[in-house]
Amino acid sequence: MAVGMKRKRGTDEIADTVIPPQRKSRKSTSESPTRAVSEKPTSVPEDMEPQLQRIAASNRTVFEKKVWNLLCQIPRGSISTYALLSAHLGSSPRAVGNALRRNPFAPQVPCHRVVATGGALGGFKGKWPRDGEGITIDEKRRLLREEGVKVDEKGRVLGTPWAAFV
C-alpha cells in the first residue's frame, strides 16, 4: 500500500501528515448487502437444498452459516481450499478451518471437500494429527475417492481447486 505525504500550503516543506490509502469495497454493486444468509445461491445443486435448510435453521453464528453455505456449492468430485473460501469471505483460512471443525452436519455438508492450498488433506472432524494420518484422515481420503477425487501416493489431492463461489 502506498502512503502519500502532504505538502504545507504556500511552502515547499513537507508536513508530517500521512494520508491513509483509499480502501476499495469488496462488494459488487450488483449484490444486495441485505441478502440473507439462508438465501440459496444459484450454483447450489438441488440435492443440497435440505442441507441449506438445516444450516439456516441452526442456531450457529452468521459466519459459520456462510462457510457451510459455501461448502454446499462445491460440486461432488471437486475440492476447494481453505484459502479460496477465506478469500471469498474476506476472512482468514484459520477462521474457515475453525468453522469447518464445528460443522455439525458433516459429511452431508461436505467439509471433506476442503483441503490445504498445497493439496494436503488437512484435518477432518476437528482433528489435524501431527503426522497427517489417523482414522479421520483415512475417512476424509475415502470420502474424496468415493466422489472421484484423485489422491497421490503422498496423500495430496490432484487437480485444480474449485473457486466459482457465488
Residue pairs with C-beta under 8 A, 6 or more apart in sequence:
1 21
2 21
3 18
3 19
3 20
3 21
4 18
4 19
5 14
5 15
5 17
5 18
5 19
6 14
6 15
6 17
6 18
6 19
7 13
7 14
7 15
8 14
8 15
26 90
27 33
37 56
37 62
37 65
37 66
37 69
38 52
38 53
38 55
38 56
38 65
40 49
40 52
41 69
41 73
41 165
41 166
42 166
43 73
43 164
43 165
43 166
44 52
44 69
44 72
44 73
45 72
45 75
45 76
48 72
51 72
51 105
51 108
51 109
52 69
52 72
54 105
54 109
55 65
55 68
55 69
55 72
55 105
55 109
56 65
58 65
58 104
60 68
60 102
60 104
63 89
63 91
63 95
63 99
64 99
64 102
64 103
66 89
67 85
67 89
67 96
67 99
67 100
68 99
68 103
68 105
68 109
68 111
70 85
70 88
70 89
70 165
71 100
71 103
71 109
71 110
71 111
71 113
71 114
72 109
72 110
73 164
73 165
73 166
74 80
74 110
74 113
74 114
74 162
75 162
76 110
76 147
76 148
77 147
77 148
77 149
78 113
78 149
78 159
78 161
78 162
79 113
79 114
79 115
79 144
79 149
79 157
79 159
79 161
79 162
80 113
80 114
80 115
80 161
80 162
80 163
81 93
81 114
81 115
81 116
81 117
81 161
82 93
82 94
82 96
82 97
82 100
82 114
82 115
82 116
82 117
82 122
83 93
83 117
84 161
84 162
84 163
84 165
85 93
85 96
85 114
85 165
86 92
86 93
86 95
86 96
88 163
88 165
89 96
96 114
97 122
97 123
100 111
100 114
101 123
101 125
101 126
102 126
103 109
103 111
106 112
106 125
107 143
110 143
111 124
112 124
112 139
112 140
112 143
112 144
113 144
113 147
113 149
114 122
115 121
115 122
115 157
115 161
116 122
118 156
119 156
119 157
119 158
120 132
120 155
120 156
121 132
121 137
121 140
121 141
121 144
121 151
121 155
121 156
121 157
122 128
123 129
123 136
123 137
124 136
124 137
124 139
124 140
125 136
125 139
127 134
127 136
129 136
129 137
132 155
133 155
137 155
141 151
141 155
144 151
144 157
145 151
149 157
149 158
149 159
150 157
150 158
150 159
151 157
151 158
152 158
